[in-house]
Amino acid sequence: MSSSTARIKAWSAIHKWTSLICIFFILIVSVSGLPLIFNDEIKGWLDDHPPYAAVAPDRPMPGLDSLVDAARQRYPGHRITGVFVSSKEPKVVIDMAPLREGAAGEAPAGHWLEFDQRTGELRRESRSVAQPGTQFMTLMLRLHIDLFARLPGQLFLGLMALLFVAAVVSGTVLYGPFMRKIEFGTVRAGRSSRLRWLDLHNLLGIVTIAWALMIGATGALHELAVPLFRSWVSTDVRPATAPWNGKPAPDPMHMASVQGAYDSVKALLPGKVVESLMFPDGKYGLPHHYLLWVKGDSPLTSHLFDGVLVDVRTGLVSSVLEMPWYIRVLQVSRPLHYGDFAGLPLKIIWAIFDLITIFLLASGLYLWVSRRKAARLRPHHISRA
């Protein structure tokens, strides 16, 4: 056996086994990822809430503190966990959770209230029965991210994504000798069904190779989001809050103004958009600070977030936490993965590539099954001859 033949056999084995191991799971994330590409459009289509009321341009808007107070009055036994100010619509979403998880008679943990930012009107809130389509999109998201297994599921899917990348690379290597036999783009329509499927599999695979490698690599990176975030908390956040260690936790009812913290950060970072304000949370080592997430205002920089710490006692900015390189890479890779940084046309292109990937996975499985079937029948035909 020549060295080139041995090399081809080795790449063929890599392609076969990496594909077979990951194919079922990559098929799940490919199918579940299709509606996630159009997440905003689907939510807007299923949203049966009336449109925003017309408001006079000179009408003064209520402050964030008044919306926080309204949420507390509505659920006095709950605590505020976050305030999200939409940059796309005139709305503010306030996240809440029970003071004591699982207390009798309390609303489910993690519920939210949506206010009209211009009028302070409560437009809607989450309920035990999800809004139309929400359950479906949540199902697709969990399947796509972690198979309902949280961090172990994320790490497992990250491994499957790496195997998918290996399958794409090995398939590309195998396509080189194949191209020398027939012209590029040839589909041998007059031959057997298996050969037609093989030609289509090879053609579509080589056409989408760059996209598939990018999706596989960014998908594997996304599955490391939780460990990377924990690393950032340990190396950047906790050292920044070290001077407050040992101090008593602040009284939730006597914290600095939310609107004041919001305005202070906007004044400090004029080129940034304040996306959200997270209330003090000892879980991430932030019992004494608001954590505000800020982002850029362009289509690309709108995916690049930095954190700002504001002392909840004084309302003064304590620290601006620029993201380390590994978080920045994660942030840049997200819009590349979902194709949501250039409007609907790019989303449609991403959806087409996703459908092609689903076909490649199905055709690859068909080719493997048909080859095994042919191999089993071959000794039978030889013995009959």
C-alpha positions in Angstrom: 0.0 0.0 0.0 1.5 3.4 -1.0 1.8 6.2 1.4 -0.9 8.3 -0.4 -3.3 5.4 -0.3 -2.7 4.9 3.4 -3.1 8.7 4.0 -6.5 8.6 2.2 -7.6 5.6 4.2 -6.7 7.4 7.4 -8.6 10.6 6.4 -11.5 8.4 5.4 -11.6 6.8 8.8 -11.4 10.2 10.5 -14.3 11.5 8.3 -16.4 8.4 8.9 -16.1 8.2 12.7 -16.2 11.9 13.5 -19.3 12.2 11.3 -21.0 9.1 12.8 -20.3 10.2 16.4 -21.6 13.8 16.0 -24.2 13.4 13.3 -27.3 12.9 15.5 -26.4 15.8 17.8 -25.4 18.2 15.0 -28.7 17.4 13.3 -30.5 18.4 16.4 -28.7 21.7 16.7 -29.1 22.4 13.0 -32.8 21.8 13.1 -33.3 23.8 16.3 -31.0 26.5 15.1 -33.2 27.2 12.0 -36.0 29.0 13.9 -33.4 30.7 16.2 -32.0 32.5 13.2 -35.4 34.3 12.9 -35.9 34.6 16.6 -36.9 38.3 16.5 -39.1 37.9 13.5 -41.0 34.9 15.0 -41.5 36.7 18.3 -42.8 39.7 16.5 -45.1 37.7 14.4 -46.5 35.8 17.4 -46.8 38.9 19.5 -50.5 39.6 19.9 -50.1 42.6 22.2 -51.5 45.9 20.9 -49.0 48.4 19.5 -47.5 51.2 21.6 -49.9 54.1 22.2 -49.1 57.5 20.5 -47.4 59.8 22.9 -46.7 63.5 22.6 -43.0 64.1 21.8 -42.6 66.6 24.7 -44.2 64.4 27.3 -41.7 63.7 30.2 -40.8 60.1 30.6 -41.0 58.4 34.0 -37.7 57.6 35.6 -36.4 54.1 36.1 -36.8 54.4 39.8 -40.6 54.9 39.5 -40.8 51.8 37.4 -38.8 49.8 40.0 -41.1 51.1 42.7 -44.2 50.1 40.7 -42.8 46.6 40.3 -42.1 46.4 44.0 -45.6 47.6 44.9 -47.1 44.9 42.6 -45.0 42.1 44.2 -44.0 43.3 47.7 -42.5 39.9 48.6 -40.1 39.9 45.7 -36.8 41.4 44.9 -35.6 43.2 41.7 -32.8 41.2 39.9 -32.4 43.3 36.8 -33.6 46.3 34.7 -33.4 46.0 30.9 -33.8 49.1 28.7 -34.6 48.2 25.1 -32.6 50.1 22.4 -35.1 48.9 19.7 -38.5 49.7 21.4 -39.7 52.1 24.0 -39.9 49.5 26.7 -38.3 48.6 30.0 -38.3 45.1 31.3 -37.9 44.5 35.1 -36.9 41.0 36.2 -38.0 39.9 39.7 -37.6 36.8 41.9 -39.1 35.8 45.3 -37.2 36.8 48.4 -37.5 33.2 49.5 -37.4 30.7 46.6 -40.4 28.4 46.6 -42.4 30.2 49.2 -46.0 29.3 49.2 -48.3 31.5 47.1 -45.6 33.4 45.4 -45.2 33.8 41.6 -42.7 31.6 39.8 -39.1 32.6 40.1 -37.6 34.6 37.3 -40.8 36.4 36.3 -40.7 39.8 34.6 -42.8 42.9 34.0 -42.7 45.0 30.8 -43.4 48.8 31.1 -43.9 51.4 28.4 -40.8 53.6 28.9 -42.6 56.8 27.8 -45.7 56.5 30.0 -44.8 54.1 32.8 -47.8 51.9 31.8 -47.5 48.2 32.7 -48.0 46.5 29.3 -47.7 42.9 30.2 -45.9 40.4 32.5 -44.8 36.8 32.3 -47.3 34.2 33.5 -47.2 30.6 34.4 -48.7 29.9 31.0 -46.2 31.2 28.4 -47.1 33.6 25.7 -47.9 32.1 22.3 -44.8 30.6 20.7 -42.6 31.2 23.7 -42.6 27.6 24.8 -41.6 26.5 21.3 -38.7 29.0 21.0 -37.5 28.2 24.5 -37.5 24.5 23.6 -35.5 25.2 20.4 -33.0 27.4 22.4 -32.5 24.8 25.1 -32.0 22.0 22.5 -29.6 24.1 20.6 -27.5 25.2 23.6 -27.4 22.4 26.1 -29.9 19.6 25.3 -31.7 20.5 28.6 -28.5 19.4 30.5 -27.1 22.8 31.4 -23.3 23.0 31.7 -22.6 19.3 31.0 -24.9 19.5 28.0 -23.0 22.6 26.8 -19.6 21.0 27.1 -20.9 17.9 25.4 -22.3 19.8 22.4 -19.0 21.8 22.3 -17.2 18.5 21.8 -19.7 17.5 19.1 -19.0 20.8 17.4 -15.3 20.1 17.4 -15.9 16.6 15.9 -18.1 18.3 13.2 -15.2 20.6 12.4 -12.9 17.6 12.1 -15.5 15.9 9.8 -15.6 19.0 7.5 -11.8 19.2 7.3 -11.4 15.5 6.6 -14.2 15.6 4.0 -12.4 18.5 2.3 -9.2 16.5 2.2 -11.0 13.5 0.7 -12.6 15.7 -1.9 -9.2 16.5 -3.5 -8.6 13.0 -5.1 -12.3 12.9 -5.9 -12.1 16.1 -8.0 -9.3 14.7 -10.1 -11.7 12.0 -11.3 -14.7 14.1 -12.4 -15.2 17.8 -13.1 -16.3 20.1 -10.3 -20.1 20.3 -10.0 -20.8 17.1 -11.8 -23.7 15.0 -10.6 -23.8 11.7 -12.3 -27.6 11.6 -12.9 -27.5 8.5 -15.0 -25.7 6.3 -12.5 -26.9 4.6 -9.3 -28.9 6.4 -6.6 -26.0 6.1 -4.2 -23.6 7.8 -6.7 -26.0 10.7 -7.3 -26.3 11.2 -3.5 -22.5 11.0 -3.2 -22.0 13.7 -5.9 -24.6 16.0 -4.3 -23.1 15.4 -0.9 -19.6 16.3 -2.1 -20.7 19.3 -4.2 -22.8 20.9 -1.5 -20.2 20.1 1.2 -17.4 21.8 -0.7 -19.6 24.8 -1.5 -20.5 25.4 2.1 -17.1 24.4 3.6 -16.2 27.9 4.9 -19.6 28.5 6.4 -19.7 25.1 8.1 -16.2 25.5 9.6 -17.2 29.0 10.9 -20.5 27.7 12.4 -18.7 24.7 14.0 -15.9 26.7 15.5 -18.2 29.5 16.8 -20.6 26.9 18.1 -17.9 25.1 20.1 -16.7 28.5 21.4 -20.2 29.4 22.6 -20.5 26.2 24.6 -17.6 27.5 26.7 -19.4 30.7 27.6 -20.2 29.7 31.2 -16.6 28.7 32.1 -15.2 31.8 30.3 -17.7 34.0 32.2 -16.7 32.4 35.5 -13.0 33.0 34.7 -13.8 36.7 34.0 -15.6 37.0 37.3 -12.6 35.5 39.1 -9.9 37.4 37.4 -11.5 40.8 36.8 -14.7 41.3 38.8 -13.7 40.0 42.2 -10.4 42.0 42.3 -12.3 45.1 41.4 -14.7 44.6 44.3 -12.0 43.5 46.8 -12.1 46.9 48.8 -15.8 46.1 49.7 -15.1 42.6 51.0 -16.2 42.1 54.6 -18.6 45.1 54.6 -22.3 44.4 55.5 -24.7 43.8 52.6 -26.7 47.0 51.7 -30.3 47.3 52.6 -32.3 46.5 49.4 -34.7 49.4 50.2 -32.0 52.0 50.6 -29.9 51.6 47.6 -28.7 54.4 45.2 -31.0 55.6 42.5 -31.3 53.2 39.5 -31.9 56.2 37.2 -28.9 58.0 38.8 -26.6 55.0 38.1 -28.0 54.7 34.6 -27.3 58.4 33.9 -23.9 58.4 35.5 -22.7 55.6 33.2 -24.2 57.3 30.1 -22.4 60.5 31.0 -19.1 58.6 31.6 -19.3 56.6 28.4 -21.1 58.9 25.8 -20.5 56.6 22.9 -22.1 53.6 24.6 -25.7 52.3 25.0 -26.7 51.1 28.5 -28.4 47.8 27.9 -29.2 46.6 31.4 -28.6 47.1 35.1 -28.2 44.1 37.3 -28.9 44.4 41.0 -26.4 43.3 43.7 -25.9 39.5 43.6 -23.6 37.7 46.0 -23.6 34.7 43.6 -21.1 36.5 41.3 -19.3 38.3 44.1 -21.2 41.6 43.6 -23.2 42.2 46.8 -22.3 45.9 46.9 -22.6 47.0 43.3 -25.0 47.5 40.4 -23.5 45.8 37.3 -24.4 47.8 34.2 -23.8 46.3 30.7 -23.0 48.8 28.0 -22.5 48.2 24.3 -21.7 50.1 21.1 -24.2 51.8 18.9 -23.3 50.3 15.5 -24.4 47.0 14.0 -21.1 45.4 14.8 -20.2 47.0 18.2 -23.8 46.5 19.4 -22.6 42.9 20.2 -19.5 44.0 22.1 -20.4 44.5 25.8 -18.4 45.9 28.7 -19.3 45.9 32.4 -19.5 48.9 34.7 -19.7 48.7 38.5 -21.7 51.3 40.4 -21.6 51.4 44.2 -25.1 50.9 45.4 -24.6 53.0 48.5 -23.1 56.1 46.9 -24.3 55.8 43.2 -20.7 56.5 42.1 -19.0 54.5 39.3 -16.4 52.2 40.9 -14.9 50.6 37.9 -15.2 50.1 34.1 -14.5 46.4 33.3 -13.4 46.0 29.7 -13.7 42.5 28.5 -10.6 40.3 28.2 -9.7 39.0 24.7 -11.4 35.6 25.2 -14.7 37.2 26.1 -14.3 39.6 23.2 -13.8 36.7 20.8 -16.9 35.1 22.2 -18.9 38.3 21.7 -17.7 38.7 18.1 -18.5 35.1 17.3 -22.1 35.2 18.4 -23.4 37.4 15.5 -21.3 35.3 13.1 -23.0 32.1 14.4 -26.6 33.4 14.2 -26.1 35.7 11.2 -28.1 38.5 13.0 -25.8 41.5 12.3 -26.9 42.5 8.8 -30.6 42.3 8.7 -33.1 39.8 7.2 -31.2 39.1 3.9 -28.2 37.6 5.8 -30.5 35.6 8.0 -32.1 34.1 4.9 -28.6 33.2 3.6 -27.8 31.6 6.9 -31.1 29.6 6.8 -30.3 28.3 3.3 -26.8 27.2 4.5 -28.4 25.6 7.5 -30.9 23.7 5.3 -27.9 22.5 3.1 -26.2 21.3 6.3 -29.2 19.3 7.3 -29.2 17.7 3.8 -25.5 17.0 4.1 -26.0 15.2 7.5 -28.9 13.2 6.1 -27.2 12.3 2.9 -24.0 11.3 4.8 -26.0 9.0 7.0 -27.7 7.5 3.9 -24.4 7.0 2.1 -23.0 5.1 5.2 -26.1 2.9 5.5 -26.2 2.1 1.8 -22.5 1.3 1.7 -22.9 -1.1 4.7 -25.9 -2.7 3.0 -23.9 -3.1 -0.3 -21.0 -4.6 1.7 -23.3 -7.2 3.3 -24.8 -8.2 0.0 -21.5 -8.5 -1.8 -20.4 -11.9 -0.2 -23.9 -13.3 -0.9 -23.7 -12.5 -4.6 -20.1 -13.9 -4.8 -21.2 -17.2 -3.2 -24.2 -17.5 -5.6 -21.9 -16.9 -8.5 
